[in-house]
């Protein structure tokens, strides 16, 4: 039972501690996933870059540790890019991979503060081995604290590299011709969005609106650290606006707060660089945990998983343009068989799924709300435990209730009900749900309302129900796909 809670289709380290995804880049047919890693323990410790590669975003090959501490400090979060034109001069005129990361050094005594500076490493063998740049660090600012997590990308209109990083509770923007020499451009965030904790792990990218390549907007991710004053813990907000290569401008009112995920367990998510233009997707992945309780979750030889990779889009309508998320299509390869229901009237107490037992599966459903006050699913259930994935028609809320989901006594803030506002369209609700050994991911509507939550049920908790309260509802369609494991048994 050592791997009782090991996910069957989410990425986890083979052993020991993992947190933020780092250095997401696609090159030579491979998706690279680097990540914050402590190779000597199952709680946060001296940070390295762990490494895995995949050809399909689903099955991952674990690689040796890519970057370890040196005289400049530990290896904190960062990004990676393909230097196609060898602007850095590292590759003799050929393309190669460059990683941009934070060197973190703790003070020598209790006095003073940690030193955080940005450094480079490069690889000419498709990411198999890495050489740290002899001129490290390449970017420093002794006046700033919590100065970390660089995300770099090539900005074609200005023909230069852009670097954004978190600085306390703002985002600093720099530019460079060669990845080595950086010039300060602007700063964003004062008085903008939520400031409930330290800002971390930014990202900045351009997306078409409603798939129209002639109408684009820029999206900025800002993750926000856990604060004792707020039970939600660490979470991620996003901003939508414009970027001219120098300044990012938020198009919403400064007090507007847009959350990427309304669950408790999607943090520090960033997107892959250099996904081919013919693919066209902006794909990201997040750390599936929360700093409130990440170090005490009830796993043993390993700790933490990533969310499933997700494709991002922008959708217009309503008051503003909204970011949407959907699981990447490659996950469909794990489907083994299909169970289907159509046009089923749901009354209180009835359960057309009675007798089904599933542990790891995918569901795509569409409901018509009818007269019901509440409807949805109960998953990973038994007489003693259940996780409820529901919709409250009066509050117009999609929610996940994990108050009875299983093992939860490891932290007082773990049990709870987590909700996202979501209006029905013509009294209809579409849900796309992924359930794994120790997590649920719920995508509501077109993916504009997303809830990601860890759960720790018993292995025998595999009952499944569709339910309604306060009146009838109609299950217009339901497709359930058991999913095969990506683990080598």
C-alpha positions, 0 to 999 in steps of 0.5 A: 500500500506504499503508493496508495494515493499515487495518481494513475494519469498525473505526473508525479516524481518517482520519489521525494518532494516536488513543487513548481513546474519549471522550464517548460519547453518543446524541442526536437519532438519532446515536451520538457518538464522541469520542476522544483525538486528536493531529491533527498526528502519528501518535504521542501528542501534544497531546490534542484531542477528535476526533469522529465520528457514526453512525446505526448504530454501523457507518458513521461520519462524521468531523467536525471536531475538537470540543475543542482546548487552551486556557489551562487545558491540553490536552483529556484523556479524559472523557464526555458526557451529554444534559442533558434538564432543562437543569439546567446552565442552558446551553440556555434550558430545552431539552435539550442536550449537555454534555461533561465532560473533564479539562484537563491542564496540564504543569508549567512546569519539570521540578519540580512535577507536571501539573495535572489539573482537570475542565471543561465544554463544551456544545453546543446544535446536536446536537454540531456546535459546542462552547462551553467553560464560562466558569467552568472548571474546575468540579472540582479537588483539588490534593492528588491526582495522576493525577486525570482521566477523568470519567464522568458520569451521571444517578442517578434515585433521588437526582435528581442527577448522579454523576461518577466519576474516576480518582485514582492507584489509586482512584476518586473519586465526586462528585454535583451538581444542575447539572453545575457544582457538585460535592460529594465523596461517597466513594472506592473502590479501596483494597485492591480488585482489581488495582493493577499500574498507574495507574487510568484511564477508569472507568465505572459503570452498572447492568445486569439479571442474566440479563435480569431487570429486577427483579434488577440489579447495578452494574458498575464499569470501571477501566482500568489503565495499562502497567507495565514489570514486567508484559508484559500492558501496559494492560488493564481490570478490572471490579467488580460490586456495588451503588451507592446514589448515594453509595458503590459496594460490591464484592460480591466478595472484595477480592482478586478480579480480573475482567478485561474482556478477556484479549487485549492490545488492548482498553483504556480502554473506556467505554459510551454515555450516553442510549441510548434505554430502548426499545433497552435495551442498554448498549453500549461500545467500547474502544481497540484497542491497548496502551500497550506498543507503541501508538506503534510499530505498523506503520501509516503515515498513521494509528495505532490503531483502536477495537474493534467496539461491544459489548453488555454483559450480566450472567449468573449461574451458577458462583461469581459473576455474570459480565459478558458481551460480544457484538458489536452486532447492527448489524454483521450488516448487513455480511454479504454471503453465508453459508457453512455446515457442519453435523455435521462430524467433525474429524480431525488433518490434515483441513481442510474449509475448505481452499481458502477465502480470506478477509481480513475475515469473521465466524464463528459456530461450535459444537464438541463437544470429543470426544477432542481435546486442542485444536481451533479455527481458523487464520486469516489464514494462509499457509505462513509465517504464521498466527493460531491461535484455539483451545481447550485442553481440558486447561487449559480455556482459550480462546486466541489465538496470534499468535506467527506472525501476521505483522509483530511485530518492532516490540516484544518484547512483541507476539508471544505466546499469550493465554488465558482460562479457559473451562469447556465446557458439556456438552463444547460450545464456542460461538465468535463470531469477528470477523477484520479486516485487522489484528485478531481478536476472539474471544467464547467461550461467551456472551461471558464469555471475550473475547480481542482482539488486533491482528495484522499479516499480509501482505495475501495471508495469507487461508487459513483452517483448522479443526483438531484435535490429540490426537484428534477433535472434532466441528464441530456448526455453522459459519457464515462471513460475509464482511464488506463494507468500511465504507470509501469506496473 
